[in-house]
């Protein structure tokens, strides 16, 4: 579990998922925690780091869409909540596979 200031809510709410629905932190100690807060850890390019006082942006493919991910790291090393939004439709999306079609359903 990340270093969100509201982790103490997990026992009261029963799960980390419930905590995330009910509590939004805006600052995180690590880049992974900031990305995880918006479920974007797997989309962030491996090896892309952020210096102190720097904002880094990437446009990534999330399957069907092109998505902008923007992260700011302040001078104290804390990461602000990730800003993300769809910038357009991926012109070459990965085909969706209907696994039921193989079973004749």
Phi, psi and omega in degrees: 000144183289183184261035178298139181298344184256020179300337179297345179282342185306309180299324182288326184266345175097339179197161177295326178299314178296322179299316182297325179290329187258352186215126177239116174274152180251346181228141184225151182281335181232157177298318180299320178296319179295316179293319180298330181298336178243016179058044183242008185305317184287341180272341183291130180298129180300132179090357179275109182253166182233126178281167177298135179071022186240148171247133178238136179233143175224144169255122186234160175268131176246034181104281182263328188245162168264132187232133174271132175239125181233128181230135177247136174242124183280179184293342179268359178092003179275144180259131178281155177309137183294139172257129181214143174201159180284129180259344180172173179271134179296121181291343180231065183292156174289135180296140176277133181255124175267100184295338178289335182295334179285340182265002179074025180265000000 
